[in-house]
Amino acid sequence: MLTALRLKQDGVVAAAETQRRKHKVLVNAVRYAVEQRKLPADPLAPINWSVAEAADQVDPRVVANPSQARSLLCAVSYVGGFRRARGRRLVGLFAGMYYAGLRPAEAVAVALPDCVLPAKGWGQVTLHRTLPQAGRRWTDTGRAHDERGLKSRPADDTRPVPLPPELVSLWRDSIDTFGTADDGRLFFNERGGIVGSSAYDRVWHEARELALSPDLVCSLLAGRPYDLRHSALSTWLNAGVDPTEVAERAGNSVEVLMTSYAKCLYGRQTIANQRINRLLCEYE
């Protein structure tokens, strides 16, 4: 049982925090069983258990370059019929993951009152909530999505994220075309409800088949919508943006950022070699 706690359903090692949470639940359940005299003693007490190391680094093969990302976003708009606009409704959602580095649950929750979308130049969104999908059996409200605060932050905390002009334009076009949901959300389904992860996953997989060559469709490149966030953060780091600023925009610590994206810094070794060469040449 303790070995199983370390793994996800697909057999992959789970995140450290997930392992700790499951272990804590098991420990409390066993202690309660001992209290109720269902067990004569705590069978976990003599066992030395520790969190298994998970692979936290992002696989460089999933990272799309700007040209590939733009092709994928364009392909999203062609998914589904024009009238239902199954894909067109979600172009801005995916664009938020790529251009602003938003997590899917953050992008789904973006509302117009939290946005500054000027006609020209950079805009900004102030993130303060997420709408993760947990299933009706696991939420307090009985709905498929729970409303929560930002990941790993106090409940009332906010995170301002700059929006590049290309994203501002896409979001403005989405508002002009589809309006907003009753609560101000920018992205919603045909009935005005929250976009489910299964719905945008299907659209994304269809878009990959339209945008990518057959060999890339079979590859890991941008295989999941979340990989758009990985692509965004990798692009910012490769552009030379200070890691502290990237971490602030992404809602990560610098340590997590550099650990996760170290392998995605394409060409950084060449740049380092050039700098070392220049320094050595100064002393010839």
Disulfide bonds with the S-S distance in Angstrom:
none
